[in-house]
Amino acid sequence: MKWGYGLVFFLLMACGSAHHLQDSGAPTEITGIWRRQCFSLSRGGYGKDSLDLGNTVFDSDQDAYSDSGCTKHVASYHFAGKYALGTGTIDLDLQFLEVTLDQQSDVDTYNTYAICGASNWAVGVKKECPNSKKTLYQIYATEGSQLYFGKLAGQDPDSPEKRPTSLDRDRPYTK
């Protein structure tokens, strides 16, 4: 499964309302809209994404492409949830995931493996993944208008013990 949840992290991630999740608290150093232009994905392919961080909620739109110029679109992922900041850490509570596939080969794979519990995927049709709730444990740092998250070591950071220990400086978000 080439794309799967492969664009995980956001992670990550721009609708402002985080699917009607209640935002609270005061703005932080990471509150705002962050974007990454065409970049290489660690699991193959290329991506672009935007991450809208409220005070305690996030929305993320990620697009996957098959080419390095990010012109051949293959899938879209929309994530939303809540987050909590610690000193240099961020815990993302993913509460919503919606996927749109643009290639029949990916549709076939998703149907074969019943991704998101569904075997009726179709090209160009948005599908919500109701069982996608999980918490991702990350690190972050800001430097000027750049936002960095932790480097993923081939596994989802789905427990505090799997939290990355170094920043991925190759793929920053820009405000």
C-alpha positions as CSV (number, residue, x, y, z in Angstrom):
1,M,0.0,0.0,0.0
2,K,2.0,2.9,-1.3
3,W,0.0,5.8,0.1
4,G,-2.0,4.3,3.0
5,Y,-1.8,6.4,6.0
6,G,1.6,7.2,4.6
7,L,1.1,10.9,4.8
8,V,0.9,10.6,8.5
9,F,1.7,13.3,10.4
10,F,-0.7,15.4,9.9
11,L,-0.2,15.3,10.1
12,L,-0.5,16.3,9.6
13,M,-2.8,18.7,8.0
14,A,-6.8,24.0,6.7
15,C,-10.3,24.6,7.4
16,G,-9.8,26.6,10.6
17,S,-12.6,24.9,12.5
18,A,-11.0,21.5,13.0
19,H,-14.4,19.9,12.1
20,H,-16.2,21.9,14.6
21,L,-14.0,21.0,17.5
22,Q,-14.1,23.5,20.3
23,D,-10.9,25.6,20.5
24,S,-9.9,27.1,23.8
25,G,-6.9,28.7,25.6
26,A,-4.6,31.4,24.4
27,P,-2.6,31.4,21.2
28,T,0.8,29.8,21.3
29,E,4.0,30.2,19.3
30,I,2.7,27.6,16.8
31,T,-0.8,28.9,16.4
32,G,-1.5,29.8,12.7
33,I,-1.4,28.3,9.3
34,W,1.7,26.4,8.2
35,R,2.5,25.0,4.8
36,R,5.0,22.7,3.1
37,Q,5.5,22.9,-0.6
38,C,6.4,19.9,-2.8
39,F,8.6,17.6,-0.7
40,S,9.7,13.9,-0.9
41,L,7.8,11.6,1.4
42,S,9.7,9.1,3.5
43,R,7.5,6.2,2.3
44,G,7.8,7.1,-1.4
45,G,6.1,9.7,-3.6
46,Y,5.8,13.4,-2.9
47,G,3.5,15.7,-1.0
48,K,2.2,19.2,-0.2
49,D,0.3,20.0,3.0
50,S,-1.1,22.7,5.1
51,L,-1.5,22.6,8.9
52,D,-3.9,25.0,10.6
53,L,-3.1,25.0,14.3
54,G,-5.6,26.8,16.5
55,N,-4.9,27.2,20.2
56,T,-5.8,23.6,21.0
57,V,-7.2,22.1,17.7
58,F,-5.7,21.4,14.4
59,D,-6.8,20.8,10.8
60,S,-4.5,19.4,8.2
61,D,-4.8,18.9,4.4
62,Q,-2.2,16.7,2.8
63,D,-2.0,15.9,-0.9
64,A,0.1,13.1,-2.4
65,Y,1.7,13.2,-5.8
66,S,3.5,10.7,-7.9
67,D,6.0,13.1,-9.4
68,S,8.7,15.4,-7.9
69,G,7.0,18.5,-9.4
70,C,3.8,17.7,-7.5
71,T,1.7,17.9,-10.6
72,K,0.3,14.3,-10.8
73,H,-2.1,14.1,-7.9
74,V,-2.9,10.7,-6.4
75,A,-4.6,11.2,-3.1
76,S,-5.9,13.8,-0.5
77,Y,-6.0,13.3,3.2
78,H,-7.8,15.6,5.7
79,F,-7.0,15.3,9.4
80,A,-8.5,17.1,12.3
81,G,-8.2,16.8,16.1
82,K,-6.9,18.4,19.3
83,Y,-3.4,18.9,20.5
84,A,-1.5,19.6,23.7
85,L,1.9,21.2,24.0
86,G,4.6,20.4,26.4
87,T,8.1,21.8,26.5
88,G,9.2,21.0,23.0
89,T,6.6,18.2,22.7
90,I,3.2,18.1,21.0
91,D,0.6,15.3,21.4
92,L,-1.8,15.2,18.6
93,D,-5.2,13.5,19.3
94,L,-6.4,12.6,15.8
95,Q,-10.2,12.6,15.8
96,F,-11.1,12.8,12.1
97,L,-9.6,11.4,8.9
98,E,-11.1,11.7,5.4
99,V,-9.4,10.3,2.3
100,T,-9.9,10.8,-1.4
101,L,-8.1,8.5,-3.9
102,D,-7.4,9.5,-7.5
103,Q,-5.9,6.3,-8.9
104,Q,-7.7,3.0,-9.5
105,S,-4.6,1.1,-8.3
106,D,-4.8,2.7,-4.9
107,V,-8.6,2.2,-4.8
108,D,-8.0,-1.5,-5.5
109,T,-5.4,-1.7,-2.7
110,Y,-7.7,0.1,-0.2
111,N,-10.6,-2.2,-1.1
112,T,-8.4,-5.4,-0.9
113,Y,-7.2,-4.5,2.6
114,A,-10.5,-2.9,3.7
115,I,-8.7,0.2,4.7
116,C,-10.7,2.2,7.2
117,G,-13.0,-0.8,7.5
118,A,-14.4,-0.2,3.9
119,S,-14.2,-2.2,0.8
120,N,-16.2,0.2,-1.4
121,W,-13.6,2.8,-2.2
122,A,-14.0,4.6,-5.5
123,V,-11.8,7.0,-7.5
124,G,-12.5,10.7,-6.6
125,V,-15.0,9.9,-3.8
126,K,-14.2,11.2,-0.3
127,K,-14.5,8.6,2.5
128,E,-14.4,9.2,6.2
129,C,-12.3,6.7,8.2
130,P,-14.4,6.3,11.4
131,N,-11.9,4.1,13.2
132,S,-8.9,6.4,12.7
133,K,-8.8,8.0,16.2
134,K,-5.3,7.8,17.7
135,T,-2.8,9.9,19.5
136,L,0.5,10.8,17.9
137,Y,3.4,11.8,20.1
138,Q,5.8,14.3,18.5
139,I,8.5,16.9,19.2
140,Y,8.6,20.3,17.6
141,A,10.6,23.5,17.4
142,T,10.1,26.9,15.7
143,E,12.9,29.0,14.2
144,G,11.6,32.3,12.8
145,S,8.8,31.4,10.3
146,Q,9.8,27.7,10.2
147,L,8.1,24.9,12.2
148,Y,9.9,21.5,12.5
149,F,8.5,18.2,13.8
150,G,10.4,15.1,14.8
151,K,12.0,12.8,12.3
152,L,9.9,9.6,12.0
153,A,12.0,6.4,12.1
154,G,9.7,4.2,10.0
155,Q,7.0,3.9,12.7
156,D,4.1,5.9,13.8
157,P,4.8,7.7,17.1
158,D,1.8,6.2,18.7
159,S,3.1,6.0,22.2
160,P,5.3,8.3,24.3
161,E,8.1,5.8,24.1
162,K,8.0,6.1,20.2
163,R,8.2,9.9,20.3
164,P,11.0,11.1,17.9
165,T,14.2,12.3,19.5
166,S,15.5,14.5,16.6
167,L,13.9,17.1,14.4
168,D,13.3,16.6,10.7
169,R,15.1,19.6,9.4
170,D,14.7,18.5,5.7
171,R,10.9,19.2,5.6
172,P,9.9,22.3,7.6
173,Y,6.6,24.0,7.5
174,T,6.6,27.7,6.7
175,K,4.2,30.3,8.2
